[in-house]
Amino acid sequence: MRKLALLPFVCLVVSAMAQDPFIGTQVRITVDNASNSANETTGAASADGREIVAGFNDYRSGGLIRTGVPVSSDGGQTWSHLIVRPPTQNQTSVEGDPMTAYDRRTNTLWVGAIAFGGSGGIFVARKNPGQNSFAPSVMARVNSGADKCWMEAGPRPGLPNTTRLYITYNEGVIRSDDLGTTWTTPLSLGSGIGFLPRVGPNGELYVTYWDFGTGVMFRRSLDGGQTFSTAVRAATRLDTWGTEFNNGRVPGDYRIPPIHGMDVNPVDGSITIVYCDTTNTIGSNRNLDLWMTRSTNQGTSWSTPTRLPFRDLTQLGDMFFPWIEYSQDGRLHLLSFNSQYTVQNDGGSDGFLDQDYAYSDNNGATWRRFRLTPNSFNSRNDGRPSAPAFMGDYSGIAVADKVVYPIYLSTQLGKSVGFTNIVSNTAVLPTAFSFFRGTRASGGLESLFFRDSDSLVGQVGLVLNQQEAPIQLDVTAAGVVNTNPSQLRVTVWGRVNTPSIRQQLLMFNINTSQYDLIDTRNASQTETLSDIVVPNPSSYITPGSGTVRARLAYSAIGPVTQPGWQAQFNLVNLQIVP
């Protein structure tokens, strides 16, 4: 199959925006633990980003499906794997469709799901702050016919210090005022699926859903979910299809229900919906794009849907399963599947897919997009024993104030496995640089700010000591606010132009006034990420000024046999984890 590199790792610069976040390397969040497959991922994070809960359908031997719950207490670096089940009397063989929520007022996290059939229904478990396990689950609703639930926490209208927890699903909306211990009976919202609740900055409750036809529907409650406005059509789809099949609209054989993402900007209160729809056809191939509509008047009226400009209309490709979340600063985050990185026709059993993350600082007017998966993965390798394949019906994003965790699946390991990347807005850029050894061949300070075509290039200078690295770049960063973080990472994208070169990272210790050797590794002739965790980070951050000094040294392994060798620095920054 012919491959086409449509987009680099950092892709689609639509316009100049704020400094890009740091996109960390993939972190696997699911473990084998008898799990054959993972899909329908979701996640939520505490405001400081330290505590994260995720959820997924966990396929077990014997046809069992459980609700797998990865949990991290160190900002997404390591994960433990839990199974959360309903009370014993409500357990069934299929327990899935996970959902998560977080409450800023109490710092509480929840996970929930549906036990399908029998005496099952919707169950919810609470994780109290600082705990690595969940309290015993409770039944929010006993109903064997429950389908696709989502959960949201927020203040009651006019009572900013309160917490009300909502669940919406095919029966309607239920709510809890005691952190999920007891629940009301459902209030119907009409016919539909994918009912998604979001709470506005003043306690407004918004719900969107698909009406099984061409409508993306919207309803609003201003009294905490007790009454709702009449349903409004927020968008009319150009194309639609059934729940179970994609009818050959994408490469591969799996279903794509036209479920959408929706969230509320906490800064200006505007509401954004993103959904997938057919835009055009090339030959016999239909191309799905992401479309967006917005409301600035609490959902009374909606903008004309616009296509997000992530695809050249002359090229094949599909984007689907969009999920969006706003962070507290008003940045809009988007996660979606993407088939554009491999040129392929619709249909067939093999569909090569990727996962993309994008963000916008202006409510979706312009975007920056990033490829998360290292290579395209085959949808056929979902780890399930039967056809067709199943990519699930959605993905999720866990959003903290300064860190974002896309929660997604990939089959790159031969079955569908859950992954995340640490997307950090806490990158500290260099404020100065100098060559302690060696000389500058080209580039300047701004060359270190972005991973792009502009690099700072250092070359071998006068070698005074054969034991000393002939290229040594000193980088200074100032303004680190948190001088006692849980973690300090130094990230470098770079390369050398000759083999057998070693890279070392040294950090200036403020206690000893000397440089400490932190990391040694072989340098690469292709551009490579060095993502280095610095132990005891407070030893390297100057109180008051928040200054950090790093030294990147490059030396030959053995005698220098090739004159003129160079080291190129494409991006250098610091990552501060609270």
ABEGO torsion letter per residue (X at the ends): XBBBBABBABBGBABBBBBBBBBBBBBBABBAGGBABBBGBBBBBBAAGABBBBBBBBBBBGGBBBBBBBBBAAGGABBBBBBBBBBAAABBABBBGBBBBBBAAAGBBBBBBBBBEEABEBBBBBBBBGBABBBBBBBABBBAABBGBBBBBBBBBGBAABBBBBBBBAAEBBBBAAGGABBBBBBBAEBEBGBBBBBBAAGBBBBBBBAGBABBBBBBBAAGGABBBBBBBABBBABBBBAABAGGABBEBBBBBBBBBBBBBAAAGBBBBBBBBBABBBEABBBBBBBBBBBAAGGABBBBBBBBBABBAABBEBBBGBBBBBBAAGBBBBBBBBAAABBBBBEEABBBBBBBBBBBAAGGABBBBBBABABBBBAABAGBABOBBBAEABBBBBBBAABBBBBBBBAAAGBBBBBBBBBBAABBBBABBBBABEBBABEBAAAAABBBABBBBBBBBBBABAABBABBBBBBBBGBABABBABBBBBBBBBBABBGBBBBBBBBBAAAGBBBBABBBBBBABBBBBBBBBBGAAAABBBGAGBBBBBBBBBBBEBBABBGBBBBBABBBBBBBX
